[in-house]
Amino acid sequence: MKLFKYFTYSEIKEFSKKLENNNCYFRHPKSDFVKYLGQKTVNKLIEIGFLKDSLSTSEHWDYKEDCYKFTKKFRRVYNFMTTPFWLWVKIYVLNFYWFEHKWHQLRIACGHHYDWQDYEGVDINNI
């Protein structure tokens, strides 16, 4: 069965693992994507909207060449393929951190004071 028009589930899982094993994450130079996946696969990923161009910046810490970065759709697929299932469920499905955030907001509204609130410029609503 072909998923996403061009690739099967096992093919997507295979190149997600390849990218993970070579530390080629969210944003990486174009040459690395081509080296690890091949030009044909990269072109198909761009065509179906899994990768997009990300121009280099003049920052000293940034890559000195143009990059590709994952789109939101591919980030979700990539995380599903490379993250252990129960961790993926906890983070992306059950979203415990959203409940914890709301719990902290409720406690602050009721008068509780956390130690981290003593730092300047810290606001739970800007997280």
Residue, then its C-alpha position, 0 to 999 in steps of 0.5 A: m500500500k502506498l502512503f502519501k502517493y509515492f512511498t510505502y509505510s516501510e519506505i517512510k520508516e526506513f528513510s526516517k531512521k536513516l535521517e535519525n541515525n545520521n543526525c539529520y534533523f529538522r533543519h540540515p544542509k541540502s547536500d546531507f539530505v541528498k547524500y543520505l536519501g538520494q536526489k530522487t527521494v528528496n525531490k519526491l519529498i519536496e513535491i509532496g510537501f514534506l521538505k521545504d527550502s530554508l535559506s542560510t542566515s548570516e549567523h555564526w552558528d548557522y550552516k553556511e549553505d542553504c538547507y532543507k527543513f521538515t514541514k509540520k506534516f513531515r515532522r509529525v510523521y518523522n516523530f511517529m516513526t522515530t519516537p518510541f510508541w508510548l512516548w509518542v502517545k504521551i506527547y502527541v496524543l494525551n498531551f500531559y504537558w497541556f494539562e500540567h500547564k493548565w493546572h499551574q495556571l489554575r493554582i497561580a490564579c488561586g494564589h499559589h506562588y511557585d519559586w520560578q515566578d521570582y525570576e524577572g520576565v517569567d510568565i506562564n502565559n508566554i510559554 
